[in-house]
Amino acid sequence: MTPDKSPQTIKTTFNLIAEKYDFINNIMSFGTQNYIKHQCIKNLGIRPHDRIIDLCCGTGDLTEIILKIEPKAQITGIDFSENMLNIAKKKNITRKIQYFEGDITNLPYEDNSFDFATISFGLRNIANPEKAIEEIYRILKPKGTFMHLDFGEKNFVSKFFDIIAPNLAGVFTDNKSAYNYLIESKKIFPSPDDLIKDFSKKGFVLKKREDYIFHVISSQIMTKN
Ligand SMILES: C[S@@+](CC[C@H](N)C(=O)[O-])C[C@H]1O[C@@H](n2cnc3c(N)ncnc32)[C@H](O)[C@@H]1O
């Protein structure tokens, strides 16, 4: 089954699951997601006053980690789901993170604006990922860093996850179909090696790849040429 990735369907799906998103994410990742995201951000080497944008920021867990690791960074989060953003805004008690509702395939920023761009578990949901990658490249400063994090190798452990996750989600939510979508989109998502090729075609150079939990989760850290 090919998942429907039209922007309206994706937006509706995330608006529907926003309230329980963090809770279910924690359960489905057996509590590892926060640790992995923390490691990824720590390894980026963000400095005070760097400008960093988190794309498809959802409920703001990555932006909050960035703030914790480098409180003087200038952090922006962008997402097109109003309900996901509302949760991010509630967590933003210091008001240091700027949140905007928008589509990452059409970013309202000038060329060469950011030192870092991050996207976690986002690109997989986008009907036109090529356009998103081009936009990320455009808004990054020369030598700026792009960190992409998502599911990695489709190995035995990953297949086990595909069976467990929607059933677990079904126990805790009345929206099992949204989590079936997650698994379907995961199955057709390119491998980390193919993603690196796709990013390279748009001008990025691989700096480092990091793999977590038996390579089920992978991050690719790329530099703008
Ligand atoms: C699986 S969630 C990931 C949220 C967060 N980054 C995380 O790691 O938990 C995917 C997010 O991407 C957003 N999204 C999908 N397509 C988008 C687009 N074209 N522009 C902006 N946001 C988008 C959805 O609204 C959703 O909040």
The ligand as an SDF file (V2000), in Angstrom:
LIG
                    3D

 27 29  0  0  0  0  0  0  0  0999 V2000
    6.8170   12.4560   12.4750 C   0  0  0  0  0  0  0  0  0  0  0  0
    6.6280   14.1640   12.8470 S   0  0  0  0  0  0  0  0  0  0  0  0
    8.2590   14.5880   13.4140 C   0  0  0  0  0  0  0  0  0  0  0  0
    8.2450   15.6400   14.4650 C   0  0  0  0  0  0  0  0  0  0  0  0
    9.5840   15.8990   15.1420 C   0  0  0  0  0  0  0  0  0  0  0  0
   10.5560   16.4090   14.2250 N   0  0  0  0  0  0  0  0  0  0  0  0
   10.1210   14.6500   15.8130 C   0  0  0  0  0  0  0  0  0  0  0  0
   11.2810   14.3070   15.6110 O   0  0  0  0  0  0  0  0  0  0  0  0
    9.3960   14.0560   16.5990 O   0  0  0  0  0  0  0  0  0  0  0  0
    6.5860   14.8880   11.2480 C   0  0  0  0  0  0  0  0  0  0  0  0
    6.2090   16.3410   11.2390 C   0  0  0  0  0  0  0  0  0  0  0  0
    6.4320   16.8480    9.9310 O   0  0  0  0  0  0  0  0  0  0  0  0
    5.4420   17.8200    9.6610 C   0  0  0  0  0  0  0  0  0  0  0  0
    5.4010   18.0300    8.2140 N   0  0  0  0  0  0  0  0  0  0  0  0
    5.2040   17.0900    7.2540 C   0  0  0  0  0  0  0  0  0  0  0  0
    5.2940   17.6430    6.0320 N   0  0  0  0  0  0  0  0  0  0  0  0
    5.5670   18.9660    6.2130 C   0  0  0  0  0  0  0  0  0  0  0  0
    5.8020   20.0470    5.3370 C   0  0  0  0  0  0  0  0  0  0  0  0
    5.7600   19.8980    4.0030 N   0  0  0  0  0  0  0  0  0  0  0  0
    6.0820   21.2630    5.8700 N   0  0  0  0  0  0  0  0  0  0  0  0
    6.1110   21.4270    7.2130 C   0  0  0  0  0  0  0  0  0  0  0  0
    5.9000   20.4410    8.1110 N   0  0  0  0  0  0  0  0  0  0  0  0
    5.6310   19.2130    7.6050 C   0  0  0  0  0  0  0  0  0  0  0  0
    4.1900   17.2410   10.2750 C   0  0  0  0  0  0  0  0  0  0  0  0
    3.2120   18.2260   10.5120 O   0  0  0  0  0  0  0  0  0  0  0  0
    4.7600   16.6180   11.5670 C   0  0  0  0  0  0  0  0  0  0  0  0
    4.6810   17.5220   12.6420 O   0  0  0  0  0  0  0  0  0  0  0  0
  1  2  1  0
  2  3  1  0
  2 10  1  0
  3  4  1  0
  4  5  1  0
  5  6  1  0
  5  7  1  0
  7  8  2  0
  7  9  1  0
 10 11  1  0
 11 12  1  0
 11 26  1  0
 12 13  1  0
 13 14  1  0
 13 24  1  0
 14 15  1  0
 14 23  1  0
 15 16  2  0
 16 17  1  0
 17 18  1  0
 17 23  2  0
 18 19  1  0
 18 20  2  0
 20 21  1  0
 21 22  2  0
 22 23  1  0
 24 25  1  0
 24 26  1  0
 26 27  1  0
M  CHG  2   2   1   9  -1
M  END
$$$$
